[in-house]
Amino acid sequence: MRFLMYGKNIEVTEGLKTAVEEKIGKLERYFTPETEVHVTFSVEKDNQKIELTIPMKGTILRAEQTSDDMYASIDMVEEIIERQLRKYKNKLVDQKQSAGSFTKAFAEEEAAEDEEIKVVRTKRFAVKPMDVEEACIQMELLGHNFFVFRNAETDEVNVVYKRKGNTYGLIEPEY
C-alpha cells in the first residue's frame, strides 16, 4: 500500500505518518502493493479530523472521523475501514466477483457474519409532484436529512438531501 498524506491547517509530522502507517498498515495484507491510501488531516478549532480514502476498481472505501485528539481519530477511522472491508468482502464472496484490489489471502478468509443487513422498518407514502425548492422546504419542515419527491418538471422520482454548510444536494435518476 502506498500512503499519500496531506494536511489542512496542520503539519503532517513523522508521528502522524507513523501512526497511520502502523494502524492502517495492518490492513496491508488485504490489498495489492499498488493500492493507494489517501489520508487528509485537518484541524478546525478544537476538532482533529482525519479523512481516509482507498480508491479501488469498482468502489471506494472512505471513512472520516473527528475528535479532540488526532491519534484517537486515527484509531476510530481504522475501525470504520475494517468494518467496510468486511462488508465489501462479504458482497464480493456472495456475488462471486473478482477481487482485483485484494490479495488471495483476504478473499480466502472466512466471511464475517456479523455484518448482516436487516431492514427493521418499511414506510410507504404518496410521492406528490413538486419542484426542487418546494421539496427542500418540505424536508426542512419535517426535520429530515433527505426527502423523496416526484419532480414536477421531469415527472421522475428525485431525492433532495442536506449537505454540510447548510447546502442541499439533488439526486436524479439516469437511465
C-alpha positions as CSV (number, residue, x, y, z in Angstrom):
1,M,0.0,0.0,0.0
2,R,1.1,3.5,-0.8
3,F,0.2,6.2,1.7
4,L,-0.4,9.7,0.3
5,M,-0.8,12.1,3.3
6,Y,-2.0,15.7,3.2
7,G,-2.5,18.3,5.9
8,K,-5.0,21.2,6.1
9,N,-4.2,23.7,8.8
10,I,-1.8,21.1,10.2
11,E,1.7,19.9,9.5
12,V,1.9,16.2,8.8
13,T,4.5,15.1,11.4
14,E,6.5,11.9,11.4
15,G,4.5,10.8,14.4
16,L,1.2,11.1,12.5
17,K,2.7,9.3,9.5
18,T,4.0,6.5,11.7
19,A,0.6,6.2,13.5
20,V,-1.3,5.9,10.2
21,E,1.1,3.5,8.7
22,E,1.0,1.3,11.7
23,K,-2.8,1.4,12.2
24,I,-3.9,1.2,8.6
25,G,-0.8,-0.8,7.6
26,K,-2.4,-3.7,9.5
27,L,-4.8,-4.0,6.6
28,E,-2.0,-4.2,4.1
29,R,-2.3,-7.9,3.7
30,Y,-5.8,-7.4,2.1
31,F,-4.6,-5.1,-0.7
32,T,-2.2,-5.2,-3.6
33,P,1.1,-3.2,-3.2
34,E,-0.1,-0.6,-5.8
35,T,-3.2,0.3,-3.8
36,E,-3.2,4.0,-2.8
37,V,-4.4,5.2,0.6
38,H,-5.3,8.9,0.6
39,V,-5.1,10.4,4.1
40,T,-6.1,14.0,4.8
41,F,-5.5,15.5,8.3
42,S,-7.3,18.7,9.2
43,V,-7.8,20.9,12.2
44,E,-10.7,23.3,12.8
45,K,-10.9,24.9,16.2
46,D,-10.5,22.0,18.7
47,N,-11.6,19.3,16.2
48,Q,-8.9,17.0,14.9
49,K,-10.2,15.3,11.7
50,I,-8.8,12.5,9.5
51,E,-10.3,11.5,6.2
52,L,-9.2,8.2,4.7
53,T,-10.0,7.2,1.1
54,I,-9.0,4.0,-0.6
55,P,-10.0,4.0,-4.3
56,M,-10.3,0.6,-5.8
57,K,-11.7,-0.8,-9.0
58,G,-15.5,-0.5,-8.8
59,T,-15.7,1.0,-5.4
60,I,-14.2,3.5,-2.9
61,L,-13.6,2.8,0.8
62,R,-13.9,6.1,2.7
63,A,-14.0,7.0,6.3
64,E,-13.9,10.3,8.2
65,Q,-13.5,10.8,11.9
66,T,-13.3,13.8,14.2
67,S,-12.3,14.1,17.8
68,D,-10.2,16.3,20.1
69,D,-7.2,14.0,19.6
70,M,-5.8,13.1,16.1
71,Y,-4.5,9.8,17.4
72,A,-7.9,8.8,18.7
73,S,-9.4,9.8,15.3
74,I,-6.8,7.6,13.6
75,D,-7.9,4.6,15.8
76,M,-11.6,5.3,15.0
77,V,-11.1,5.6,11.3
78,E,-9.2,2.3,11.2
79,E,-12.2,0.5,12.8
80,I,-14.6,2.0,10.2
81,I,-12.4,1.0,7.3
82,E,-12.1,-2.6,8.7
83,R,-15.9,-2.8,9.0
84,Q,-16.3,-1.6,5.4
85,L,-13.8,-4.1,4.3
86,R,-15.7,-6.9,5.9
87,K,-19.0,-5.7,4.3
88,Y,-17.3,-5.4,0.9
89,K,-15.7,-8.8,1.2
90,N,-19.0,-10.4,2.0
91,K,-20.5,-8.7,-1.0
92,L,-17.7,-10.0,-3.2
93,V,-18.0,-13.5,-1.9
94,D,-21.8,-13.5,-2.2
95,Q,-21.7,-12.2,-5.7
96,K,-18.6,-14.2,-6.7
97,Q,-17.0,-11.2,-8.2
98,S,-13.3,-10.9,-8.8
99,A,-11.5,-9.1,-6.0
100,G,-8.9,-7.2,-8.2
101,S,-7.5,-4.9,-5.4
102,F,-7.4,-7.6,-2.8
103,T,-4.8,-10.3,-2.2
104,K,-5.8,-14.0,-2.3
105,A,-5.3,-14.3,1.5
106,F,-8.1,-11.8,2.1
107,A,-10.5,-13.4,-0.3
108,E,-9.9,-16.9,1.2
109,E,-10.6,-15.9,4.8
110,E,-14.0,-16.9,6.2
111,A,-16.7,-14.4,5.6
112,A,-17.8,-12.4,8.6
113,E,-21.4,-13.0,9.5
114,D,-21.8,-10.1,12.0
115,E,-22.5,-7.5,9.3
116,E,-25.8,-8.8,8.1
117,I,-28.1,-6.1,6.8
118,K,-31.6,-6.1,8.4
119,V,-34.5,-3.8,7.3
120,V,-36.3,-3.1,10.5
121,R,-39.0,-0.7,9.2
122,T,-40.8,-0.1,5.9
123,K,-42.5,3.2,5.2
124,R,-45.0,3.9,2.4
125,F,-46.1,7.3,1.4
126,A,-47.6,9.1,-1.6
127,V,-45.0,10.8,-3.8
128,K,-46.6,14.1,-4.9
129,P,-45.3,16.2,-7.8
130,M,-43.4,19.3,-6.7
131,D,-40.4,21.4,-7.7
132,V,-37.0,21.1,-6.1
133,E,-37.3,24.2,-3.9
134,E,-40.7,23.0,-2.5
135,A,-39.1,19.6,-1.7
136,C,-36.3,21.3,0.2
137,I,-38.8,23.3,2.2
138,Q,-40.9,20.2,2.9
139,M,-37.7,18.4,4.1
140,E,-36.9,21.2,6.5
141,L,-40.5,21.3,7.8
142,L,-40.3,17.6,8.5
143,G,-36.8,17.9,10.1
144,H,-35.4,15.1,7.8
145,N,-32.0,14.9,6.2
146,F,-33.4,13.8,2.9
147,F,-36.8,13.9,1.1
148,V,-38.1,11.8,-1.8
149,F,-40.4,13.5,-4.3
150,R,-41.7,13.4,-7.8
151,N,-40.1,16.3,-9.8
152,A,-43.0,18.3,-11.4
153,E,-40.7,19.3,-14.3
154,T,-39.4,15.9,-15.3
155,D,-42.0,13.6,-13.7
156,E,-39.1,11.5,-12.3
157,V,-38.6,10.4,-8.7
158,N,-35.8,12.6,-7.2
159,V,-34.2,12.9,-3.8
160,V,-33.0,16.1,-2.1
161,Y,-30.6,15.9,0.8
162,K,-28.9,18.1,3.3
163,R,-25.2,18.7,2.9
164,K,-22.7,20.2,5.3
165,G,-22.6,24.0,5.3
166,N,-26.4,24.4,5.1
167,T,-26.5,23.4,1.4
168,Y,-28.6,20.9,-0.4
169,G,-28.0,18.1,-2.9
170,L,-30.3,16.6,-5.6
171,I,-30.2,13.1,-6.8
172,E,-31.8,12.5,-10.2
173,P,-32.1,9.1,-11.9
174,E,-30.0,8.5,-15.0
175,Y,-31.3,5.8,-17.5
